[in-house]
Amino acid sequence: MSLTLTPQTAEAPAPELAPRERETLRHIAAGRTYLQTARHMGLSKHTVDAYLRRIRAKLDITTTAELTRLAISMGL
């Protein structure tokens, strides 16, 4: 049996994320916790949670794995 790898097709452009949303996504995709991200960005844990809820709503994403895949595809 042979396995043929096909290149990923281009996805539809994602809705624009605010700069702080992008930064938050980058930290979470790097494996940081909400608290670590909050401390690094000088925010409360609740603000980080709010940013991630907005990102998930904008992009219709439900899991951290999907967020991480998105961050990688965005070059974050």
Contacts in CASP RR format, 6 or more apart in sequence:
PFRMAT RR
TARGET T0000
AUTHOR 0000-0000-0000
METHOD contacts of the structure
MODEL  1
MSLTLTPQTAEAPAPELAPRERETLRHIAAGRTYLQTARHMGLSKHTVDA
YLRRIRAKLDITTTAELTRLAISMGL
11 73 0 8 1.000
14 58 0 8 1.000
14 59 0 8 1.000
14 70 0 8 1.000
14 74 0 8 1.000
15 58 0 8 1.000
15 59 0 8 1.000
17 25 0 8 1.000
17 55 0 8 1.000
17 58 0 8 1.000
20 41 0 8 1.000
20 51 0 8 1.000
21 51 0 8 1.000
21 54 0 8 1.000
21 55 0 8 1.000
22 74 0 8 1.000
22 76 0 8 1.000
23 41 0 8 1.000
24 37 0 8 1.000
24 41 0 8 1.000
24 48 0 8 1.000
24 51 0 8 1.000
24 52 0 8 1.000
24 55 0 8 1.000
25 52 0 8 1.000
25 55 0 8 1.000
25 67 0 8 1.000
25 70 0 8 1.000
25 71 0 8 1.000
25 74 0 8 1.000
25 76 0 8 1.000
26 71 0 8 1.000
26 76 0 8 1.000
27 36 0 8 1.000
27 37 0 8 1.000
27 40 0 8 1.000
27 41 0 8 1.000
28 34 0 8 1.000
28 37 0 8 1.000
28 52 0 8 1.000
28 64 0 8 1.000
28 67 0 8 1.000
28 68 0 8 1.000
28 71 0 8 1.000
29 67 0 8 1.000
29 68 0 8 1.000
29 70 0 8 1.000
29 71 0 8 1.000
29 72 0 8 1.000
29 76 0 8 1.000
31 68 0 8 1.000
32 40 0 8 1.000
34 45 0 8 1.000
34 48 0 8 1.000
34 49 0 8 1.000
34 52 0 8 1.000
35 45 0 8 1.000
37 43 0 8 1.000
37 48 0 8 1.000
38 44 0 8 1.000
38 45 0 8 1.000
38 47 0 8 1.000
38 48 0 8 1.000
41 48 0 8 1.000
52 67 0 8 1.000
55 61 0 8 1.000
55 67 0 8 1.000
56 62 0 8 1.000
56 67 0 8 1.000
59 70 0 8 1.000
61 67 0 8 1.000
61 70 0 8 1.000
END
